[in-house]
C-alpha cells in the first residue's frame, strides 16, 4: 500500500511496518510503499486518526495556513 502522507508513513514505521520502497515526487515530497494488508491499512488509518500524532499534524497544518 502507498501513501504520500509523511506523518502516516512515520506512524506506520513507528508501528513496525516495513517500508518496501519510496519515490521522490517533488522537493520534500515522497510516495512511500509499505508491506501491509488492506485490512491492516484500514485499521492503522483509523488508529492514526485517533492518535496524538494526528492531532499534532492538524495543529501544524493550521499554523502553516497562517503563513499564507
TAZI-V583203 format. One line per field, one symbol per residue. phi: phi as a letter, one per 20 degrees, with the letter a starting at -180 (. if undefined). A space follows every 50 residues. Layout:
phi = ???
//
This chain:
phi = .cbdefffgffffgemefeeabcfdrfmcbcdddebffffgffffffffe efgfffgfffffffffed
//
